[in-house]
Amino acid sequence: MQVPGCFQGESSGSVIFAANFNTMLQVAYIRQHPDLVKKRLAVKQFKDLSVVDEVIRLDEERKRLQLEFDTTQSKVNTASREIGLLMGKGQQEEAATRKLEVAALKTSLQPISEQLNIVGQQLQGELVKLPNLPAQDVPAGKLPSDNITVREGGAKPVLPQGAVPHWDLINQFGIVDFETGARITGSGFPLYKGKGAKLQRSLIQYFLDYNTAAGYTEYLPPLMVNEASAYGTGQLPDKEGQMYFMPADNFYLIPTAEVPVTNIYRDEIVKEEELPIKMTAYTPCFRREAGSFGKDVRGLNRVHQFDKVEIVQIVHPDKSYAVLEEMVNHVESLLQSLELPYRILKLCGGDMSFASALTFDFEVYSAAQERWLEVSSVSNFESFQTNRMKIRFKDANGKMQLAHSLNGSSLALPRIVACLLENNQAGDHIDLPAVLHPYFGAGSLTL
């Protein structure tokens, strides 16, 4: 049984994960462990724990109806065979009587079948309300302030006198035009131009090259997904209001490449020897971010359209927490190559996503704003997504199992750009890290 884990050895060195319990949100597991399920859901600040009781009640009703249907159908099958025997013996009257009985039994099957369908839909409706269970050691906090700092890396820069935040640097260097973007579309849709557009392209190419060098296969997926795809990764019904929706086609603009990329293997049985499946993709991302306002959304801090490079893995359930460690280390080394000060946080239950079992956030330090900005989340979803998408494999014994899925930002660009600009400003130029020189050009971003 695959189990969640915890971050240990947090000051430095490797990430060690300790054993825990299975969090597959299937009806059988809920029935067997209702109190444990409620306890873990409470850690995630899920309020309506009565949903667990309703799931069990509806499943009992479903099982009762299924038994009634199967029993009646068995009687129909038995009676039908008897009719054939009676007809063969010339017992026409007895056969006619049995035919009437079969007709009555078949008539009684219809309302049972209809009720079974209704209860099944009701059960599914309750199940989709339940988030993934958090790992047992996830902190039971409610707010970002309750997250646990795992470790920090890199040195915070000492800025020159007169240093300014990135939104002033953007205007000074003329690399992003928010006003024209707002006129073209609306607030939160920046227009990158000149060296700003080149810097975006350089970062995207560097991130993709970094990921493919680590064994990830690059994809360029659709930017719109159907309802089944959004449901599969847990965006629906949880984040319906945060996605841009096109009702004429029933499509959603993607909030992250995780959605289309993970769905590449929806409804597939993969070969065990193909695991792990490592994928990376660059896409624009679209998020409504309803209700966002104030200093936290100035400049590139929070926008409705942004570029991001994602990494996704489909893995054997016995290996998913070792893979999570690998992915955390991968993102950490990428930030180190950019020479940015960063910290890694283990998220508390109240700050985790709907689908995640365990999440580590990466934040970089914005020296001019004197605050930490999130640039990546690396999560293990265990079988929560693969159960929805039916991504399975046959093990060595021929038994069908659900794979596990993980994903991480590697990386989201807006706040990376903000911190690169702010932390490397030097009067009339900005010194970009050496790893970007092959992509952007050696030297500095100058006026």
Secondary structure, 3 states (H helix, E strand, C coil): CCCCCCCECCCCCCCECCCCCCCCCCHHHHHHCHHHHHHHHHHCCCCCCHHHHHHHHHHHHHHHHHHHHHHHHHHHHHHHHHHHHHHHCCCHHHHHHHHHHHHHHHHHHHHHHHHHHHHHHHHHHHHCCCCCCCCCCCCCCCCHHHCEEEEEECCCCCCCCCCCCHHHHHHHHCCEEHHHHHHHCCCCCCEECCHHHHHHHHHHHHHHHHHHHCCCEEECCCCEEEHHHHHHCCCCCCCHHHCCEECCCCEEECCCCHHHHHHHHCCCEECHHHCCEEEEEEEEEECCCCCCCCHHHCCCCCCCEEEEEEEEEEECCCCHHHHHHHHHHHHHHHHHHCCCCEEEEECCHHHCCCCCCEEEEEEEEECCCCEEEEEEEEEECCCHHHHHHCCEEECCCCCEEECEEEEEEEEEHHHHHHHHHHHCEECCEEECCHHHHHHHCCCEEEC
